[in-house]
Amino acid sequence: MNCPYCEREMTKGYIPTDNVPAQWLPDEKRQSLFKLKYSKDCKKIVSENTAFGIHAIAYYCGDCGIVLLNEER
């Protein structure tokens, strides 16, 4: 995946979520990260199950300092 800002190749990685599916919530809907299900107001982030738990796939651009995640669709 290329960075949308500098167009250089991004490094694929992940964001560990401690077995809780990664989700984005607006500030006014903030909730505990210890909930084991999605909030009805969330945007689900694509995740993969591994032997080490659930990880949100993320791409990082070292030149721009940006991390990109994909919404589950």
C-alpha positions as CSV (number, residue, x, y, z in Angstrom):
1,M,0.0,0.0,0.0
2,N,1.3,3.5,-0.8
3,C,1.0,6.5,1.5
4,P,-1.7,8.9,0.3
5,Y,0.5,11.8,1.2
6,C,4.0,11.0,-0.1
7,E,3.1,8.0,-2.3
8,R,6.0,5.9,-0.9
9,E,5.5,2.3,0.1
10,M,4.0,1.8,3.5
11,T,5.0,-1.0,5.9
12,K,2.3,-3.5,6.8
13,G,1.9,-4.3,10.4
14,Y,-0.9,-4.5,13.0
15,I,-2.3,-2.9,16.1
16,P,-2.8,-5.4,18.9
17,T,-6.3,-5.1,20.5
18,D,-6.0,-7.6,23.4
19,N,-8.7,-9.9,22.0
20,V,-11.2,-7.1,21.6
21,P,-12.1,-6.2,18.0
22,A,-10.6,-2.9,17.1
23,Q,-13.1,-0.1,16.6
24,W,-13.3,3.6,16.1
25,L,-15.8,5.6,18.1
26,P,-16.6,9.3,18.1
27,D,-15.5,11.1,21.2
28,E,-19.0,11.5,22.6
29,K,-19.5,7.7,22.5
30,R,-16.3,6.8,24.4
31,Q,-16.5,3.5,26.3
32,S,-14.2,1.1,28.1
33,L,-11.7,-0.8,26.0
34,F,-12.6,-3.9,28.0
35,K,-15.9,-4.4,26.3
36,L,-15.9,-7.6,24.3
37,K,-18.3,-6.5,21.6
38,Y,-18.8,-3.7,19.2
39,S,-20.6,-0.5,20.1
40,K,-23.6,0.2,17.9
41,D,-22.0,3.6,17.1
42,C,-18.6,2.2,16.0
43,K,-16.8,1.8,12.7
44,K,-15.4,-1.7,12.8
45,I,-11.7,-2.0,11.8
46,V,-10.6,-5.0,9.7
47,S,-9.0,-7.5,12.0
48,E,-7.4,-10.9,11.7
49,N,-7.4,-13.7,14.3
50,T,-4.0,-15.1,15.1
51,A,-2.6,-17.4,17.7
52,F,-1.8,-14.2,19.6
53,G,-5.3,-12.7,19.6
54,I,-7.1,-10.3,17.4
55,H,-5.0,-7.7,15.5
56,A,-6.1,-4.7,13.5
57,I,-4.2,-4.6,10.2
58,A,-2.4,-1.3,9.9
59,Y,0.0,0.3,7.4
60,Y,2.7,2.8,8.6
61,C,4.6,5.5,6.6
62,G,7.9,6.3,8.4
63,D,8.3,9.4,6.2
64,C,5.0,11.0,7.1
65,G,4.4,9.3,10.5
66,I,0.9,8.2,9.5
67,V,-0.9,4.9,10.3
68,L,-3.8,3.7,8.1
69,L,-6.4,1.2,9.1
70,N,-9.2,-0.1,6.9
71,E,-12.9,-0.1,8.0
72,E,-14.6,-3.5,7.8
73,R,-17.0,-3.6,4.8
